[in-house]
Amino acid sequence: MIYEKVALIGIGNIMFHDEGLGAYLVKYIEENYAIPVCLTIVEGGTLGFTLMTYYQEYDKIIVVGTGSKEGPVGTIFSESSEEVINNDSATRQTANEVEITMMLEICSFHEDMGEVQLITMVPEDIIDVRNGLTDSVLSHMPKLVDATLEELENSGIRLRKSLCSKVSFETIIDAYANPKMSDYNEMSMLT
């Protein structure tokens, strides 16, 4: 199916180790791919309920973050909003999951809610206060990129790599953990 307005939202708190993987993922895509005008990329971090407007203003919303479903570290799950709402016991174990499920329930009462797809990865550590990703999650990030690109393609958006940039996850994580004006200027020049 093709959608006119698609939002790709990365959620999670970068202060809690793997919890920030959604933020890192959307920044990686933003830095390494040519983004068409029909796609809005949002580093949603911990914005919580303020993201609700995207659910109502966009035709398709893809939310990427950590999940608490059972499975080995790096396991990826993809669920529609209906699946998330109907399986709430498995998707309400973290603050982000509670907020997402509640937003979906609230928005589902409105006719103008877009189609929502939630893509999550099983983390190793979302407890320790530490910037960055664990080595095991970092090694699985290419799979998460592929899953996200596949969902975008299913939504009518095929992203192409930018010719002029190749920014690694390590560079993105370092820029978040150690923000400097030179990093910001360098990354801005790449896009």
N, C-alpha and C positions, 0 to 999 in steps of 0.2 A: 504494500500500500504506500502511496505517496502522500506526504503531508506538507502543507504550506509553511507552517511554523513549527520548528522542533527545538526543544531546549535540552541540552545535555548538562546535567547538574552533578557535580562531585561533592559529596558530603563527608563530614568527619572532622575531628579536631586534631590538627597536626601536632599538638602538644602531647598526645597519648600514643606514641609509637605508630603501630599499624593502623590506628583509627583514622589517620589522615590520608589513607591511600586514595580515596575518591578525589580529594583536592589535588594530589599529585598527578593522578591520571588525567584529569581534564586539562591541567596546565601542560602536560606532556603532549596531548593531542593538539592543543592550541598552538604550541611552539613548533610542532613537527609536521602539521598538515595544513593544507589550504582550506580555509573554512568558508563555505558558501554563505550567502546572505540569508538563506532560510534557516540557518543553524545558529542558535545562541548558546554560547558556552558560559556556564556559571560556576564559579568556585563557591559553592554554597556553604562550605565549612560547617559552622554551627548556627547558621541563620534560622534554623527551625521553622516555625510557623510563618515567617516572612516569605518563605518560598512558595506559600500557598497560591500567590497570584499567578505563578507560572502554570500551576495545575489548571487554572481557569482561562488563561490567555493564550496558551499554546495548544496546537492540535495533538502533539506527541511530546511527552516528557520522559526522558531516560535519566534515572537517578542511579548513581554508582557510589558504593561505599562498602563498609564492612558489614558482615552479617554474623549472626550467632547460631546459625543452623549447624547441625552436626556434620562433621566431615574432616578430612585431613586439611592441614593448612594449605591454602591456595585453591581449594575447591570453589568453583564458581556456580552460583545459582542465578537464574533469571526468571522473574515472576511478574505476571500482570498485576494490576491493582486489585482485580477481583480475587486472585489467588492470595495476595497478601491479606486482604480483609477477611477472607474465609478461613485463613489459617493463622489467626492472630496469636495463638499460644506460642508458635514457633518464631514469630517475628516481633515480639515485644520484650526482648531481654536486655536491650541497651536503650539509652535515652534517645538516640537517633531513630531506632526502630519504633519506639513508642510514638515519637512525633510524626514520623512518616505515616504510620498506620492511622493515627488520629486525623491527620490532614486528609488522607484518602477517604476515610469515613465521612468527614465533614463535607468534602468536595463532591462525594458521590451523590449527595442530595441535590446537587445543582446540575441542570441539564448541560451547562456549558463546560463541563470538565473534560479535559483532553485525555487521550489514552496514555496511561502511565505504565512504564516498564521499570522494574527495580532489578538492578544487577549488583549482586553482592559477592564478596570473596571472604572465605573463612580466614581470619587473621591468626597470628601467633600470639601477639601481645597488644592489648589495648588498655592495659592497666598502668604500666610504667610511664612516668612523665619523662618523655624523651623524644626529641625531634628525629624524624627519619623512619625508615622501615627496617624490620628485621630482615636478615639475609634471606630467610626462606620466603617471605612475602615478596621481597624485591625480585627474587628469581622467578616468581609467578606473574609479575606485572605484565610481561608481554602477552600472556594468555588473556589477561583482563582487557588489555588494549584490543586484542583480536575479538573478544566477545562484544565489546562496545562498538567496534567498527562494524561487526556483523549486524548488530541491532540497528545501527544507523542505516546500513544498507537495506535492511528489511523495511525501513521507514522511507526509502527512496533517496537516501543521501549516501553517495559513495565518495569517501574522502580520499584525496590523493596527497602523497607526501610532498612537502614543500621542497623545492629544488635548492633553496639557499640555506636551509638549517638542518641541523641534527643535534638536538639538545637531549642529553641523557637524563634518565630518572635521577641519577646521582647529582647532576648539576642542578636540577630543579629542587631536589630535597635540600641541597646545600644552600641554595638561594633563599628558601623558606626559613631554614634554621639560622642562617647568618645573613640577614638582609643588609645589603650595602647599596648605595646609590649606583655604583658602577655595575653591579649585577643587574639591577633594574634597567639601566640604560642599555646594557649589552643585550639582555633578553628582549627588550622592546624593539631594538634594532633588527632582531632576527625575524620578527613577525611582520 
